[in-house]
Amino acid sequence: MINIFGNKVYTFCALFLLTFFLVSPAAHAYDKSELKITRTIANVRAKPDLKAPVVWIISPAKSFLVGKVQGNWFPVYPASDEKDVKPVGYVSRKVVVPAPADGPLVDWGDVRYVGKDVKFHLERTVKSSTGGMLKSGDKIKVGFLRDGWYAVFKGDAKVVSEADAMGFVEQSKIDIVNDAARIRYAVRRINVIEKPVATSKAVGVLSPGHRAQVGKEKGGMYALYRIDAMVKKDTPVWGYAWGPFLAPYPKNLEKAQMAGIDARKAEIKAEKTRKEQQELKRGNELAAMEEAMDEMLLAPVKTKTLYATAVLNVRSEPNAKSLIVDKLEKGEAVKVGQEEGKWFPVFKPGKDKELKRVGYVFGTYLKAEAPVVKKEKPKKKRVPGGPDEVPIKITSTKMTFSENRNRITFSGNVKVVRLDVTLTSDILTAHLRPDGDSLSDTQDKIKKIVAGGNVKVVMKKRKGHCDKLTYVVGDSIIYMKGNAELQDGPNNIQGDEIKFYLKDNRAEVVGGNKPIEAIFYTPKNVSP
């Protein structure tokens, strides 16, 4: 006995059927000249009549045998050594052309997934013996539809003859009618095409039994999405495939398949809802904060008068790194609000005479009593370009002025000239004194110059070079750092840092990590 899907089949029945097909006098013999193919997808009908039911669909370029033409119809037979007595059906001669000698043969079995347990029989009748049981979820092949019964084959076998069938099963128990099915599978190998047009190019392949999610049917074709895709309104379509070659996946199997996808969709939807609720809550909170802020700003400001015990910066925010927006002189009275940490908000009357906050001052330097301020003699006003001023001329390819940081940066062929001192470098930064309110007297505001990159300096007969040079204008001191070297005629000194005092015309050398080196030349006739 043979065991198929766990059920027993008696061998004498199979032997009887096999013997019948082999020795039947009605069996046909064919030669290769009778092999045909169809030019397009073609229906095989139960009778040579357009109104007859379709029992099979032949894919193009697949070889099959035909019998003697009957009007406009050819009887169709499998191209196998063992022929059925009866034809599979009939195909219109209009779509049939001779087949090439080496063309592929028609596989007469289409894949099906079994939706629920069902028995198959040894003949096309419920009165015949049971051949076995097909279990829910089993993958099988069916073909040779006749009298409402399919011949049943193993799912991975190529079907060339009905003689290879395991048995027979009613079509109604295998074919599922479910137009709303979200998952369909390929009953045979089919191309997935780019557009729902027969001439469109292929973008993929669905092998027999492979599944895909489907959209709406249009013109006999279904839009396809990959089985693991999260299909939404804007999800791009994978491609399109012919509806006759796509079978609905059984509902019970589809439910299990889609459970994970639906659960993930539910998670995404819940996450989206949660974010929307959070955004709404946050919006309400911000609105409430703005409302409270408006109430606070519109409420009358309670202030008191304090006095600055030193010159104080008024800053834009209650921290020392914020911008300076105003200044308080020593002894100046100022109206302040409620202390915020160690800072007091400063208020001054606006155009409408209402008090408005202008900034913050550090509370340590504010007192309730006015300090005693000694009157100082007015300082002599500095006259730019006067007899006590020495001009500094700086030229370069590019200049950048930073008002907030009181500095000017020069770059590209930088050259500085002050009296008999000439300095050249790649980049130079001039640090300015804070007094003055424009660039008109910039050269008179320079307090120090810092040069870097290929630094060279010439002071009368002296020449020097270093990695970095700093010139303090007020002290008339030049600091040469990093591989510093200064030549005075034939004499030469080197060190990590050289300080040159212009007023005293003297130099001081610091060795750092390297020893100081000094070379002096004396006349040959002078004894040591």
C-alpha positions as CSV (number, residue, x, y, z in Angstrom):
1,M,0.0,0.0,0.0
2,I,1.0,3.6,-0.7
3,N,1.0,6.3,2.1
4,I,0.1,9.8,0.8
5,F,-0.4,12.7,3.4
6,G,-0.8,10.0,6.1
7,N,-3.6,8.1,4.3
8,K,-3.7,4.6,2.7
9,V,-4.3,4.0,-1.0
10,Y,-4.9,0.5,-2.4
11,T,-2.5,-0.2,-5.3
12,F,-4.8,-2.4,-7.3
13,C,-7.0,0.7,-8.1
14,A,-4.0,2.6,-9.5
15,L,-2.9,-0.5,-11.4
16,F,-6.4,-0.8,-12.9
17,L,-6.4,2.8,-14.1
18,L,-2.9,2.6,-15.5
19,T,-3.7,-0.6,-17.4
20,F,-6.9,1.0,-18.8
21,F,-5.0,4.0,-20.3
22,L,-2.2,1.9,-21.7
23,V,-4.3,-0.7,-23.5
24,S,-7.4,1.2,-24.4
25,P,-8.0,0.9,-28.2
26,A,-9.1,4.6,-28.3
27,A,-5.7,5.8,-27.2
28,H,-4.0,8.1,-29.8
29,A,-0.4,8.1,-31.1
30,Y,1.1,11.4,-32.2
31,D,4.3,12.6,-33.8
32,K,6.2,15.8,-33.3
33,S,4.5,17.5,-36.2
34,E,1.3,17.7,-34.1
35,L,3.0,19.8,-31.4
36,K,1.4,23.3,-31.2
37,I,1.8,26.5,-29.2
38,T,-0.5,29.5,-28.7
39,R,0.6,33.0,-29.6
40,T,-1.2,34.5,-26.5
41,I,-2.9,33.3,-23.4
42,A,-5.6,31.0,-24.6
43,N,-8.7,29.4,-23.0
44,V,-9.2,25.6,-23.3
45,R,-12.9,24.9,-23.3
46,A,-14.8,21.8,-22.4
47,K,-16.4,21.6,-25.9
48,P,-15.6,23.2,-29.3
49,D,-17.9,26.1,-28.6
50,L,-17.2,29.7,-27.3
51,K,-20.1,29.2,-24.8
52,A,-18.6,26.1,-23.3
53,P,-17.0,26.5,-19.9
54,V,-13.2,27.1,-19.6
55,V,-11.4,24.1,-18.1
56,W,-7.9,25.4,-18.5
57,I,-5.8,28.4,-19.6
58,I,-2.7,27.8,-21.7
59,S,0.3,30.1,-21.3
60,P,1.9,31.2,-24.6
61,A,5.0,29.4,-26.0
62,K,4.2,26.1,-24.2
63,S,4.0,23.0,-26.4
64,F,1.0,20.6,-26.4
65,L,-0.5,18.1,-28.8
66,V,-3.6,18.5,-30.9
67,G,-5.9,16.1,-32.7
68,K,-7.8,16.5,-36.0
69,V,-9.3,19.9,-36.4
70,Q,-13.0,20.2,-35.8
71,G,-14.3,23.3,-37.5
72,N,-12.4,26.1,-35.9
73,W,-11.3,24.1,-33.0
74,F,-8.4,21.8,-32.1
75,P,-8.8,19.0,-29.5
76,V,-5.9,19.4,-27.0
77,Y,-3.9,16.6,-25.5
78,P,-0.9,16.5,-23.1
79,A,2.4,16.1,-24.9
80,S,3.4,12.9,-23.1
81,D,4.0,9.2,-24.0
82,E,0.8,8.1,-22.2
83,K,-2.2,9.9,-23.6
84,D,-5.6,10.2,-22.1
85,V,-8.5,8.8,-24.1
86,K,-10.4,12.0,-24.0
87,P,-8.9,15.4,-24.9
88,V,-8.2,17.9,-22.1
89,G,-10.5,20.3,-24.0
90,Y,-10.6,22.4,-27.2
91,V,-8.7,25.5,-28.3
92,S,-9.4,27.9,-31.1
93,R,-7.3,27.3,-34.2
94,K,-7.0,31.1,-34.6
95,V,-4.5,31.3,-31.7
96,V,-2.5,28.1,-32.5
97,V,0.8,27.9,-34.5
98,P,3.3,25.1,-34.9
99,A,5.7,24.6,-32.0
100,P,9.5,24.6,-32.2
101,A,11.1,21.1,-31.8
102,D,12.8,22.0,-28.6
103,G,10.1,24.2,-27.0
104,P,9.0,23.6,-23.3
105,L,5.9,21.5,-22.7
106,V,2.8,22.6,-20.9
107,D,2.7,21.8,-17.3
108,W,-0.9,20.7,-16.9
109,G,-1.0,21.3,-13.1
110,D,-1.8,24.6,-11.4
111,V,-0.8,25.1,-7.7
112,R,-3.5,25.3,-5.1
113,Y,-3.4,25.8,-1.3
114,V,-6.0,23.6,0.6
115,G,-8.2,25.8,2.8
116,K,-9.6,23.0,4.9
117,D,-9.2,19.2,5.3
118,V,-10.7,17.4,2.3
119,K,-10.7,13.8,1.0
120,F,-9.7,12.9,-2.5
121,H,-11.1,9.9,-4.4
122,L,-9.8,7.4,-6.9
123,E,-12.4,8.3,-9.5
124,R,-14.5,11.3,-10.4
125,T,-17.3,10.4,-8.1
126,V,-18.0,10.6,-4.4
127,K,-19.1,6.9,-4.5
128,S,-15.5,5.8,-5.4
129,S,-12.9,4.8,-2.9
130,T,-11.1,7.5,-0.9
131,G,-7.5,7.9,-1.9
132,G,-6.4,10.0,1.0
133,M,-6.8,13.2,2.9
134,L,-5.6,16.7,1.9
135,K,-4.8,18.8,5.0
136,S,-5.5,22.5,5.5
137,G,-2.5,24.4,4.2
138,D,-1.2,21.6,1.9
139,K,0.2,22.8,-1.4
140,I,-1.0,20.6,-4.3
141,K,-1.4,20.8,-8.0
142,V,-4.7,20.3,-9.9
143,G,-5.5,19.9,-13.5
144,F,-7.6,18.0,-16.1
145,L,-10.9,19.6,-15.0
146,R,-13.8,17.4,-16.1
147,D,-17.4,17.1,-14.9
148,G,-16.6,19.4,-11.9
149,W,-13.6,17.3,-10.7
150,Y,-9.9,18.0,-10.7
151,A,-7.1,15.5,-10.9
152,V,-4.8,16.0,-7.9
153,F,-1.0,15.9,-8.0
154,K,1.9,16.5,-5.6
155,G,2.6,20.2,-5.3
156,D,6.2,20.2,-6.6
157,A,5.7,17.7,-9.5
158,K,5.5,18.7,-13.1
159,V,2.2,17.4,-14.5
160,V,2.4,15.8,-18.0
161,S,-0.4,13.3,-17.8
162,E,-3.5,12.6,-15.9
163,A,-2.2,9.1,-15.4
164,D,0.2,10.5,-12.7
165,A,-2.7,11.8,-10.5
166,M,-3.0,10.7,-6.9
167,G,-6.7,10.9,-7.3
168,F,-9.6,13.3,-7.8
169,V,-11.3,16.1,-5.8
170,E,-14.3,18.2,-6.4
171,Q,-13.5,21.6,-7.9
172,S,-15.8,23.4,-5.4
173,K,-13.8,22.1,-2.5
174,I,-10.5,23.4,-3.9
175,D,-11.2,26.6,-5.9
176,I,-12.0,29.5,-3.5
177,V,-14.2,32.4,-4.6
178,N,-13.2,35.5,-2.6
179,D,-13.0,38.7,-4.5
180,A,-12.0,40.6,-1.3
181,A,-9.0,38.4,-0.7
182,R,-6.0,40.5,0.3
183,I,-3.5,37.8,-0.4
184,R,-3.3,35.9,-3.6
185,Y,-0.7,33.4,-4.9
186,A,0.6,32.4,-8.3
187,V,-0.9,29.2,-9.6
188,R,2.0,28.9,-12.1
189,R,5.1,30.9,-12.9
190,I,4.0,34.4,-14.0
191,N,5.7,37.6,-14.8
192,V,5.0,40.7,-12.7
193,I,4.8,43.7,-15.2
194,E,5.4,47.4,-14.6
195,K,2.0,48.6,-15.9
196,P,-1.4,47.0,-16.4
197,V,-0.8,46.6,-20.1
198,A,0.1,43.3,-21.8
199,T,3.1,44.8,-23.6
200,S,4.6,46.3,-20.4
201,K,8.1,45.2,-19.4
202,A,8.6,42.7,-16.6
203,V,9.8,43.9,-13.2
204,G,9.7,40.6,-11.3
205,V,8.5,37.0,-11.2
206,L,6.1,35.1,-9.0
207,S,6.9,31.4,-8.8
208,P,4.2,28.8,-8.4
209,G,2.7,29.1,-4.9
210,H,4.4,32.4,-4.0
211,R,2.2,35.0,-2.4
212,A,1.6,38.7,-2.7
213,Q,-0.8,41.3,-1.4
214,V,-3.2,42.6,-4.0
215,G,-5.0,45.8,-4.7
216,K,-8.0,46.4,-6.9
217,E,-8.6,44.4,-10.0
218,K,-8.5,46.4,-13.2
219,G,-8.8,45.1,-16.8
220,G,-8.2,41.6,-15.7
221,M,-5.1,42.5,-13.7
222,Y,-4.3,43.0,-10.1
223,A,-2.0,45.5,-8.6
224,L,0.6,43.6,-6.5
225,Y,2.5,44.5,-3.3
226,R,5.1,42.4,-1.6
227,I,3.8,40.0,1.0
228,D,5.7,41.8,3.8
229,A,4.9,45.3,2.8
230,M,2.9,47.7,5.0
231,V,0.4,48.7,2.4
232,K,-1.0,52.3,2.8
233,K,-2.6,54.7,0.4
234,D,0.8,56.0,-0.8
235,T,2.6,52.6,-0.8
236,P,4.1,52.2,-4.3
237,V,2.9,49.3,-6.4
238,W,5.4,46.5,-7.0
239,G,3.7,45.6,-10.4
240,Y,0.7,43.9,-12.0
241,A,-0.2,40.3,-12.9
242,W,-3.0,38.6,-14.7
243,G,-6.0,37.7,-12.5
244,P,-6.6,34.2,-13.9
245,F,-3.2,33.1,-12.7
246,L,-3.7,34.5,-9.1
247,A,-5.8,32.4,-6.7
248,P,-7.2,33.7,-3.4
249,Y,-5.3,32.5,-0.4
250,P,-7.6,30.5,2.0
251,K,-9.2,32.8,4.6
252,N,-8.0,30.9,7.6
253,L,-4.4,30.9,6.2
254,E,-4.7,34.6,5.2
255,K,-5.9,35.5,8.7
256,A,-2.7,34.0,10.2
257,Q,-0.5,35.5,7.5
258,M,-2.0,39.0,7.9
259,A,-2.1,38.9,11.7
260,G,1.4,40.1,12.1
261,I,1.0,42.8,9.4
262,D,-2.2,44.0,10.9
263,A,-0.7,44.1,14.3
264,R,2.2,46.2,13.1
265,K,-0.2,48.5,11.3
266,A,-2.2,48.9,14.6
267,E,1.1,49.7,16.4
268,I,2.0,52.3,13.9
269,K,-1.5,53.8,14.1
270,A,-1.4,53.8,17.9
271,E,2.0,55.5,17.9
272,K,0.8,58.1,15.5
273,T,-2.3,58.8,17.7
274,R,0.0,59.0,20.8
275,K,2.3,61.5,19.1
276,E,-0.7,63.6,18.0
277,Q,-2.1,63.6,21.6
278,Q,1.3,64.5,22.9
279,E,1.6,67.4,20.4
280,L,-1.9,68.5,21.3
281,K,-1.1,68.4,25.0
282,R,2.2,70.2,24.4
283,G,0.4,72.9,22.4
284,N,-2.1,73.4,25.2
285,E,0.7,73.7,27.7
286,L,2.5,76.2,25.6
287,A,-0.7,78.2,25.1
288,A,-1.2,78.2,28.9
289,M,2.4,79.3,29.5
290,E,2.0,82.1,27.0
291,E,-1.2,83.2,28.6
292,A,0.4,83.2,32.0
293,M,3.4,85.1,30.6
294,D,1.1,87.7,29.1
295,E,-0.6,88.2,32.4
296,M,2.7,88.6,34.2
297,L,4.0,91.1,31.6
298,L,0.8,93.1,31.6
299,A,0.7,93.2,35.4
300,P,2.1,96.4,37.1
301,V,5.8,96.1,37.7
302,K,6.9,96.4,41.4
303,T,10.3,98.1,41.5
304,K,12.6,99.7,44.0
305,T,15.6,102.0,43.7
306,L,19.1,100.8,44.2
307,Y,22.5,102.4,43.6
308,A,25.5,101.0,41.7
309,T,28.6,100.8,43.8
310,A,30.9,100.4,40.8
311,V,30.7,100.8,37.0
312,L,28.3,97.9,36.0
313,N,27.4,96.2,32.7
314,V,23.7,95.8,32.0
315,R,23.3,92.5,30.2
316,S,20.6,91.1,28.0
317,E,20.1,88.0,30.1
318,P,20.8,87.1,33.8
319,N,24.3,85.6,33.1
320,A,27.8,87.0,32.6
321,K,28.1,85.6,29.0
322,S,25.1,87.4,27.5
323,L,25.4,90.7,25.5
324,I,26.1,94.0,27.1
325,V,23.2,96.3,26.3
326,D,23.9,99.3,28.7
327,K,26.2,100.5,31.5
328,L,25.6,102.0,35.0
329,E,28.1,104.5,36.4
330,K,29.2,104.3,40.0
331,G,26.6,106.0,42.2
332,E,23.9,105.9,39.5
333,A,20.4,105.2,40.7
334,V,18.4,102.5,38.9
335,K,15.0,100.9,39.3
336,V,15.1,97.1,39.6
337,G,12.4,94.4,39.9
338,Q,12.3,91.1,41.9
339,E,15.7,89.5,42.2
340,E,16.2,86.5,39.9
341,G,19.0,84.4,41.5
342,K,21.9,86.9,42.0
343,W,20.6,89.2,39.2
344,F,18.2,92.1,39.2
345,P,16.1,93.1,36.2
346,V,16.7,96.8,35.3
347,F,13.7,99.0,34.3
348,K,13.7,102.3,32.5
349,P,10.7,104.4,31.3
350,G,9.9,104.0,27.6
351,K,8.4,106.5,25.2
352,D,5.0,106.0,26.8
353,K,6.6,106.6,30.2
354,E,5.8,103.0,31.2
355,L,8.6,101.1,32.9
356,K,10.2,98.5,30.5
357,R,12.8,96.0,31.3
358,V,16.1,96.8,29.5
359,G,18.4,94.1,30.9
360,Y,20.0,92.6,34.1
361,V,22.7,93.7,36.5
362,F,24.6,91.6,39.1
363,G,23.1,92.2,42.5
364,T,26.3,92.2,44.5
365,Y,27.2,95.7,43.3
366,L,23.8,97.2,44.0
367,K,23.0,98.9,47.4
368,A,20.1,100.6,48.9
369,E,22.2,103.7,49.8
370,A,24.0,105.9,47.3
371,P,27.8,105.5,47.6
372,V,30.1,108.5,48.1
373,V,31.6,109.2,44.7
374,K,34.8,111.3,44.6
375,K,34.9,113.8,41.7
376,E,37.9,113.2,39.6
377,K,39.7,115.7,37.5
378,P,38.7,115.3,33.8
379,K,41.4,113.5,31.9
380,K,43.1,115.2,29.0
381,K,41.3,114.1,25.9
382,R,43.5,112.1,23.6
383,V,43.8,113.7,20.1
384,P,44.4,111.0,17.4
385,G,47.4,111.9,15.3
386,G,48.7,114.4,17.9
387,P,52.3,115.1,18.7
388,D,52.3,112.3,21.3
389,E,50.9,109.7,18.9
390,V,53.0,107.4,16.6
391,P,51.0,106.0,13.6
392,I,51.0,102.3,12.8
393,K,50.4,101.4,9.1
394,I,49.1,97.9,8.3
395,T,48.5,96.5,4.8
396,S,47.1,93.1,3.7
397,T,45.1,91.2,1.1
398,K,42.0,90.8,3.4
399,M,40.8,92.5,6.6
400,T,38.0,91.4,9.0
401,F,36.7,93.7,11.7
402,S,34.9,92.3,14.8
403,E,33.3,95.1,16.8
404,N,32.1,92.9,19.6
405,R,35.6,91.5,20.3
406,N,37.4,94.8,19.6
407,R,39.8,93.3,17.1
408,I,40.8,93.5,13.4
409,T,42.2,90.4,11.6
410,F,44.5,90.9,8.6
411,S,45.5,88.0,6.3
412,G,47.5,87.5,3.1
413,N,50.8,89.4,2.6
414,V,50.5,91.3,5.9
415,K,52.9,94.2,6.5
416,V,53.1,96.4,9.5
417,V,55.2,99.6,9.7
418,R,55.8,101.8,12.8
419,L,58.6,104.2,12.6
420,D,61.7,102.1,11.9
421,V,60.1,98.7,12.7
422,T,58.7,96.6,9.8
423,L,56.9,93.3,10.4
424,T,55.6,90.8,7.8
425,S,53.5,87.6,8.4
426,D,50.8,85.4,6.9
427,I,48.1,86.6,9.5
428,L,47.9,89.3,12.1
429,T,45.4,90.4,14.7
430,A,45.3,93.9,16.0
431,H,43.6,94.2,19.4
432,L,42.0,97.6,20.0
433,R,41.3,99.7,23.0
434,P,37.6,99.9,23.9
435,D,37.4,103.7,23.8
436,G,36.3,105.4,20.5
437,D,33.1,104.8,18.6
438,S,34.2,104.3,15.0
439,L,37.0,103.0,12.7
440,S,38.2,106.5,11.9
441,D,41.0,106.4,14.5
442,T,41.7,102.6,14.4
443,Q,45.4,103.0,14.1
444,D,45.5,105.1,17.2
445,K,43.4,102.6,19.2
446,I,45.7,99.6,18.8
447,K,46.9,98.2,22.1
448,K,48.8,95.1,20.8
449,I,49.5,93.2,17.6
450,V,49.8,89.4,17.4
451,A,51.4,88.0,14.2
452,G,51.7,84.3,13.1
453,G,52.9,82.3,10.2
454,N,56.2,83.1,8.5
455,V,56.9,86.0,10.9
456,K,59.8,88.3,10.1
457,V,60.7,91.6,11.7
458,V,63.3,94.3,10.8
459,M,64.3,97.0,13.3
460,K,66.9,99.3,11.8
461,K,70.0,97.0,11.3
462,R,68.4,94.1,13.3
463,K,66.5,91.2,11.6
464,G,64.6,88.4,13.3
465,H,62.1,85.7,12.7
466,C,59.9,83.4,14.9
467,D,56.7,81.4,15.0
468,K,54.7,84.0,16.8
469,L,55.3,87.7,17.5
470,T,53.4,89.9,19.9
471,Y,53.9,93.7,19.9
472,V,52.6,95.6,23.0
473,V,52.2,99.2,21.7
474,G,51.9,101.0,25.0
475,D,55.1,99.3,26.5
476,S,57.0,99.3,23.2
477,I,58.0,95.6,23.8
478,I,58.2,92.9,21.1
479,Y,57.8,89.3,22.3
480,M,59.2,86.7,19.8
481,K,58.2,83.1,20.6
482,G,58.9,79.8,19.1
483,N,62.3,79.2,17.3
484,A,63.0,82.9,17.9
485,E,66.2,84.3,16.3
486,L,67.5,87.9,16.2
487,Q,70.5,89.1,14.2
488,D,72.4,92.3,14.7
489,G,74.9,92.5,11.9
490,P,77.1,89.5,12.3
491,N,75.9,88.8,15.9
492,N,73.2,86.3,16.4
493,I,71.0,85.2,19.4
494,Q,68.5,82.3,19.5
495,G,66.1,81.1,22.1
496,D,62.6,79.9,22.8
497,E,61.5,83.5,23.5
498,I,63.2,86.9,22.9
499,K,61.9,90.1,24.5
500,F,63.0,93.3,22.7
501,Y,62.6,96.6,24.5
502,L,62.3,99.3,21.9
503,K,62.6,102.2,24.3
504,D,65.8,100.8,25.9
505,N,67.2,99.2,22.7
506,R,67.9,96.0,24.6
507,A,67.0,92.3,24.3
508,E,66.3,89.6,26.8
509,V,66.5,85.9,25.8
510,V,64.6,82.9,27.5
511,G,65.8,79.4,26.5
512,G,62.7,77.3,27.4
513,N,63.3,73.6,26.5
514,K,66.2,74.6,24.3
515,P,69.5,76.1,25.4
516,I,70.2,79.8,24.6
517,E,72.6,80.3,21.8
518,A,74.5,83.6,21.2
519,I,77.2,84.3,18.7
520,F,79.2,87.5,18.8
521,Y,82.1,88.5,16.5
522,T,85.1,90.4,17.9
523,P,88.2,91.7,16.2
524,K,91.0,89.1,15.8
525,N,93.6,91.3,17.6
526,V,91.6,91.6,20.8
527,S,92.6,89.2,23.5
528,P,89.9,87.5,25.5
